[in-house]
Amino acid sequence: MMFLWFLTPFVFTPSIRPFRWSRLFYTYVLPIIPLVLLIDGLVSCLRTYQTRELRELIDGLAAPEYWWEIGEQPGTIDGLPVTYLIGYPRELAPLIGE
């Protein structure tokens, strides 16, 4: 997925309006824009939390009025799991099946 994100500027840059020669230069001649997107994607992947880390985060919260749901769902594009943390107000918990 990150490799595709890196290739996106090469494909879509010519169609961005208004047209600027500098944009073409920084994409194709000196590929600063694609490199920034690659680094941004890499750092974003490294910042993700595991379910254990999310549980540690909410254990330290003083928010008893919320019910927390932590889990993983299989990814659709690359098959990697997507980790999630959702907080529900306790008064809605019977409606969502606590």
N, C-alpha and C positions, 0 to 999 in steps of 0.2 A: 504494500500500500504506500509506504513512504517513497519507494522508487517511482511509482506513478505520480505522486505529488511533485517529485523533483522534475519530471518531464512535462508537467502541465504548462509552465511558462513558455517552453519552446513551441508548443502547439498553438496556444491562444494569444500570444503577444501580438502577432500581426493584426488581429481583429479588434484590439482594444482601441477605442476612440476617446478623445482626439488623438490622431496619429502624432508620434514624436520620434524623431531619429534617435534621441538619447535612450529611449526605451529599447529600441532594437540593439543599440550598441551594448547596453548593460545586460541584455539577455543573451545575445549570440556571440559578440566579439569578446567581451569581458563579462562572463556569466555570473555577475554579482547577485542578481535577483534569484536565479535558481539555487545558488548556494545558500542564500539566506533562508529560502523556503526549506531546503534540506536540513539545515542546522535547526530551524524552528521545529520541524517535525521530529527530529531526533531528540531534542530536549523535551518536547511534549511527551514522547514515549517514556523517557526516563523519569518523568514526574508522576506517572500514574501510581496509584496505591493498590496494594493487595487487600483482600478482605480482612486479613489479620490486622493490618495497619488501620483500616477504617474502623474496625471494632475498638482498637485502642483509642482512636480519636473520640468516639462517642462515649466511651467509658468515662472519660474525664469531663464530660458535659454535665452541667447542672440544669437539665431540662427534662424533668419528669413528666411534663405535660405532652411530651412527644413519644411516639412509638417509632422505632427505627427498623428499617428493613435493609439488609445487606445481602448481596448475592452476586452471582455471575451468570451471564447468558452467553451461549455460543455465538461467536461472530458470524456475520453473513458473508462478508467478502473474503476474508483470509482465514476464517475458522478459529481465530484467536478469541478467547473469552473477553466479554465486555463486563467490567466490574461496576456495580452501582451501589449507591447509598441513597435511600429515600427516607425522609422524616415526615410522619403523619401526625397531626394533632390527635391526642388520645380520644377526644370526643367523636372522631370519625373512625376510630379503630373498629368498632362493631360493623360498620358499613363496608370496610375493606377486608374483613376476615382475619383479624388479629388472632 
